[in-house]
Amino acid sequence: MWLLRDLRPLLEKKDVKMILPLGAKRDEELAKLGPTAVTKGRIYHMYDDKEVCTGSIMFPDSVYTVIWDADRIIAISTLEYSKCVKCMKGAFDVGWRYAQK
């Protein structure tokens, strides 16, 4: 969530929807940015035999995946292939609907 806090100024006045991590609390500052939902599934990544967090930032033509642990970004990868980005947006939409229930 610290990463999202640091990104807030860049997300203001953008068309953004956020699915927050399992157990996260929605707050008024996030609500000002756009619709939020809290996932009902646990999404994680293994790094050096340790469970770390993963999340994605999606734009119309690219998707960035961020892997982090505590206050350290471990990796950022991107995908710039419109067909795959469209498919990943579909997966986001499914996750969004499920998080809204």
ROTI-25158 format. One line per 5 residues: number of its first residue (from 1); their letters; for each residue x, y, z of N, C-alpha, C. Coordinates in Angstrom, 1 decimal. Layout:
N
NUM = A = X Y Z X Y Z X Y Z  ...
This chain:
101
1 = MWLLR = 0.8 -1.2 0.0 0.0 0.0 0.0 0.9 1.3 0.0  2.1 1.2 0.5 3.0 2.3 0.5 3.3 2.8 -1.0  3.4 1.8 -1.9 3.6 2.1 -3.3 2.4 2.9 -3.9  1.2 2.4 -3.5 0.0 3.1 -4.0 0.0 4.6 -3.4  0.4 4.7 -2.2 0.4 6.0 -1.6 1.4 6.9 -2.4
6 = DLRPL = 2.6 6.4 -2.7 3.6 7.2 -3.5 3.1 7.5 -4.9  2.2 6.6 -5.5 1.7 6.9 -6.8 0.5 7.8 -6.9  -0.1 8.0 -5.7 -1.4 8.8 -5.7 -1.3 10.1 -6.5  -0.2 10.9 -6.4 -0.2 12.2 -7.1 -0.2 11.9 -8.7  0.3 10.8 -9.1 0.3 10.5 -10.5 -1.0 10.0 -11.0
11 = LEKKD = -1.8 9.5 -10.1 -3.1 8.9 -10.5 -4.3 9.9 -10.4  -4.0 11.0 -9.8 -5.1 12.0 -9.7 -5.6 12.5 -11.1  -6.9 12.6 -11.2 -7.6 13.0 -12.4 -7.4 12.1 -13.6  -7.1 10.8 -13.3 -7.0 9.8 -14.3 -8.2 8.9 -14.2  -8.5 8.2 -15.2 -9.6 7.2 -15.2 -9.0 5.9 -14.7
16 = VKMIL = -9.2 5.6 -13.4 -8.5 4.5 -12.7 -9.5 3.7 -11.8  -9.4 2.4 -11.8 -10.1 1.5 -10.9 -9.0 0.7 -10.2  -9.2 0.5 -8.9 -8.1 -0.2 -8.2 -8.7 -1.4 -7.5  -8.1 -2.6 -7.6 -8.4 -3.7 -6.8 -7.3 -3.8 -5.7  -7.7 -3.6 -4.5 -6.7 -3.6 -3.4 -6.4 -5.0 -2.9
21 = PLGAK = -5.2 -5.1 -2.2 -4.8 -6.4 -1.7 -5.8 -7.0 -0.7  -5.8 -8.3 -0.5 -6.6 -9.0 0.5 -6.4 -8.3 1.8  -7.4 -8.0 2.5 -7.4 -7.4 3.9 -7.1 -5.9 3.9  -6.9 -5.3 2.7 -6.7 -3.8 2.7 -7.9 -3.1 3.1  -7.7 -1.9 3.6 -8.9 -1.0 4.0 -9.0 0.1 3.0
26 = RDEEL = -10.2 0.3 2.5 -10.5 1.4 1.6 -10.5 2.7 2.5  -10.0 3.8 2.0 -10.0 5.0 2.7 -10.5 6.2 1.8  -10.8 7.3 2.3 -11.4 8.4 1.6 -10.4 8.9 0.5  -9.1 8.9 0.8 -8.1 9.4 -0.2 -8.1 8.5 -1.5  -8.2 7.2 -1.3 -8.3 6.3 -2.4 -9.6 6.5 -3.2
31 = AKLGP = -10.7 6.7 -2.4 -12.0 6.9 -3.0 -12.0 8.1 -3.9  -11.2 9.1 -3.6 -11.2 10.3 -4.4 -10.5 10.0 -5.8  -9.6 9.0 -5.8 -8.9 8.7 -7.1 -9.8 8.0 -8.0  -10.7 7.1 -7.5 -11.6 6.3 -8.4 -12.2 5.1 -7.6  -13.0 4.4 -8.3 -13.6 3.2 -7.6 -12.5 2.2 -7.1
36 = TAVTK = -12.8 1.7 -5.9 -11.9 0.7 -5.4 -12.7 -0.6 -4.9  -12.0 -1.7 -5.0 -12.6 -2.9 -4.4 -11.4 -3.7 -3.8  -11.8 -4.6 -2.9 -10.7 -5.4 -2.2 -10.8 -6.8 -2.7  -9.7 -7.4 -3.1 -9.7 -8.7 -3.7 -10.1 -9.7 -2.6  -10.7 -10.8 -3.1 -11.1 -11.9 -2.2 -10.1 -13.1 -2.4
41 = GRIYH = -9.2 -12.9 -3.3 -8.2 -13.9 -3.6 -6.8 -13.4 -3.2  -5.9 -14.3 -2.8 -4.6 -13.9 -2.4 -3.7 -14.1 -3.7  -3.0 -13.0 -4.0 -2.1 -13.0 -5.2 -0.7 -12.7 -4.6  0.3 -13.6 -4.9 1.6 -13.3 -4.4 2.6 -13.9 -5.4  3.9 -13.7 -5.1 5.0 -14.1 -5.9 6.1 -14.7 -5.0
46 = MYDDK = 6.8 -15.7 -5.4 7.9 -16.2 -4.5 9.2 -15.5 -5.0  10.0 -15.0 -4.1 11.3 -14.5 -4.4 12.3 -14.9 -3.3  13.4 -15.5 -3.7 14.3 -16.0 -2.7 13.6 -16.8 -1.6  12.7 -17.7 -2.0 12.0 -18.6 -1.0 11.1 -17.8 0.0  10.8 -16.6 -0.4 9.9 -15.7 0.5 8.7 -15.3 -0.3
51 = EVCTG = 7.6 -15.2 0.3 6.4 -14.7 -0.3 6.4 -13.2 -0.4  6.3 -12.6 -1.6 6.3 -11.2 -1.7 5.0 -10.7 -2.5  4.8 -9.5 -2.5 3.5 -8.9 -3.1 3.7 -8.7 -4.6  2.6 -8.8 -5.3 2.6 -8.4 -6.8 1.4 -7.7 -7.1  1.5 -6.8 -8.1 0.3 -6.0 -8.5 0.6 -5.5 -9.9
56 = SIMFP = -0.5 -5.0 -10.5 -0.4 -4.6 -11.9 -1.0 -3.2 -12.1  -0.4 -2.4 -13.0 -0.9 -1.1 -13.4 -1.1 -1.2 -14.8  -2.4 -1.0 -15.2 -2.8 -1.2 -16.6 -3.1 0.1 -17.3  -2.6 0.3 -18.5 -2.9 1.4 -19.4 -3.5 0.8 -20.7  -4.1 1.6 -21.5 -4.7 1.1 -22.7 -3.8 0.2 -23.6
61 = DSVYT = -2.5 0.5 -23.6 -1.6 -0.2 -24.5 -0.5 -0.9 -23.8  -0.5 -0.9 -22.5 0.6 -1.6 -21.8 0.2 -2.0 -20.4  0.8 -3.0 -19.8 0.6 -3.4 -18.4 1.9 -3.5 -17.8  2.0 -2.9 -16.6 3.2 -3.0 -15.8 2.9 -3.9 -14.5  3.8 -4.8 -14.3 3.7 -5.7 -13.1 4.8 -5.3 -12.2
66 = VIWDA = 4.4 -5.0 -10.9 5.3 -4.6 -9.9 5.4 -5.7 -8.8  6.6 -6.1 -8.5 6.8 -7.1 -7.4 7.6 -6.4 -6.3  7.0 -6.4 -5.1 7.7 -5.7 -4.0 7.6 -6.5 -2.7  8.4 -6.1 -1.7 8.5 -6.7 -0.4 8.7 -5.5 0.6  7.8 -5.4 1.5 7.9 -4.3 2.5 8.1 -3.0 1.8
71 = DRIIA = 9.2 -2.3 1.9 9.5 -1.0 1.3 10.5 -1.1 0.2  10.6 -2.2 -0.5 11.5 -2.4 -1.6 10.9 -3.0 -2.8  11.1 -2.3 -3.9 10.6 -2.8 -5.2 11.6 -3.8 -5.7  11.2 -5.1 -6.0 12.1 -6.1 -6.4 12.2 -6.1 -7.9  11.1 -6.0 -8.6 11.1 -6.1 -10.1 9.9 -5.3 -10.7
76 = ISTLE = 10.1 -4.8 -11.9 9.0 -4.2 -12.6 9.2 -4.8 -14.0  8.1 -5.3 -14.6 8.1 -5.8 -15.9 6.9 -5.2 -16.7  7.0 -5.2 -18.0 6.0 -4.6 -18.8 5.6 -5.5 -20.0  4.4 -5.3 -20.4 3.9 -6.0 -21.6 3.3 -4.9 -22.5  3.8 -4.8 -23.7 3.3 -3.9 -24.7 2.9 -4.6 -26.0
81 = YSKCV = 1.8 -5.4 -25.9 1.3 -6.1 -27.0 -0.2 -6.0 -26.9  -0.8 -5.3 -27.8 -2.2 -4.9 -27.6 -3.2 -6.1 -27.4  -3.0 -7.2 -28.0 -3.9 -8.4 -27.9 -3.8 -8.9 -26.5  -2.6 -9.0 -25.9 -2.4 -9.5 -24.6 -2.9 -8.5 -23.5  -2.7 -7.2 -23.8 -3.2 -6.2 -22.9 -4.7 -6.3 -22.8
86 = KCMKG = -5.3 -6.5 -24.0 -6.8 -6.6 -24.0 -7.3 -7.8 -23.2  -6.6 -8.9 -23.3 -6.9 -10.1 -22.6 -6.7 -9.9 -21.1  -5.6 -9.2 -20.7 -5.4 -9.0 -19.3 -6.4 -8.0 -18.7  -6.9 -7.1 -19.5 -7.9 -6.2 -19.1 -9.2 -7.0 -18.8  -9.5 -8.0 -19.6 -10.6 -8.9 -19.4 -10.5 -9.6 -18.1
91 = AFDVG = -9.2 -10.1 -17.8 -9.0 -10.8 -16.5 -9.2 -9.8 -15.3  -8.8 -8.5 -15.5 -9.0 -7.5 -14.5 -10.5 -7.3 -14.2  -11.2 -7.2 -15.3 -12.7 -7.0 -15.2 -13.4 -8.1 -14.4  -12.9 -9.4 -14.7 -13.5 -10.5 -13.9 -13.1 -10.4 -12.4  -11.9 -10.0 -12.1 -11.5 -9.8 -10.8 -12.2 -8.7 -10.1
96 = WRYAQ = -12.5 -7.6 -10.9 -13.2 -6.5 -10.3 -14.6 -6.9 -10.0  -15.3 -7.6 -10.8 -16.7 -8.1 -10.5 -16.7 -9.0 -9.3  -15.7 -9.9 -9.2 -15.7 -10.8 -8.0 -15.4 -10.0 -6.7  -14.5 -9.0 -6.8 -14.2 -8.2 -5.6 -15.4 -7.4 -5.2  -16.3 -7.0 -6.1 -17.4 -6.2 -5.7 -18.5 -7.0 -5.0
101 = K = -18.5 -8.3 -5.0 -19.5 -9.2 -4.4 -19.3 -9.2 -2.9
